[in-house]
Every structure is written in structure tokens, then in C-alpha cells.
Amino acid sequence: MSRLISPYEIVAKSALPALRAMVARRLQGDYQMTQQMVASRLGVTQASVSNYARKTRGMMVNLEADSTVAKAADEIAKELSRDQPEFREALRSMTEVLDYIRFNKMMCLLHGDLEPGFKVEGCYACEGTFSAKDFDRLKLLAGS
């Protein structure tokens, strides 16, 4: 019996931590920020950033394999590294990336693993009102 796991639950529990981990690694590696600084910029605890660094959190899915997501993570990290970051812009960008992940059905395999009785083939639950214009905006953000 399926328990009807929402795509948003899967995104919140797997894609969001994976995206935060990507941004955290970039902030630490490319911008030499401490775990506490990264935590403050991402709105998470220092322990979460430590777990991202040790790869014990945010590793349920590999988002680095998607060049659009990877480039967007670069841009989000760049924004958050600024002396006066635009947090609303970073949040908007992260939301767009998560919509891109959902719309492109990047969580389907994970959904099938988490809910074996649910047939992910032919599923359209992740399709939404994300328009081609929105995809173009994400491509501009990611520099593709």
C-alpha cells in the first residue's frame, strides 16, 4: 500500500539538503568561509554544515551530476559569499533550482525506492506550472 509521499516531501528531505550541501562546500572551499559563517548564511546550524562536509547529510541524491544545478549552486554560493548578500535573491534562486529538480523528475528513482508500491513510471505528479520562461531564467542564473 502506498502512503502517497508528496514530491515536495522528497524535495524537502533530499534535494534541499543536497543543494545546501553543494552550496556549503562551495562557500567553504571557494570562499574560505568557516562552518559557522556558512551556517549563518544558509540559515542552518553549524552541525548541519559539519554533516554536509563529512557527507553524512545531503547525500541522498547526487545533484552535482546535473550541470544546470551545479552552475546554479555556484551562483548561489557567489551571492551568499558577498559582504552584503541578497538573501532574498539567494532564496529565490534556491527555490527555482528545487522547482527545476522536481519538474525534471530528478527525484523519481528516489521516490520509487522510498515507496516501492508506487509506480513512478508515467507519473505526472511533479509536473506543474513551471514555464519555459522560468527555465530560461534558471539557465541565465546558471550561465548555461
Summary of the structure (lengths in Angstrom):
residues: 144
radius of gyration: 15.5
end to end distance: 41.9
largest distance: 50.9
contacts: 421
relative contact order: 0.17
helix: 63%
strand: 0%
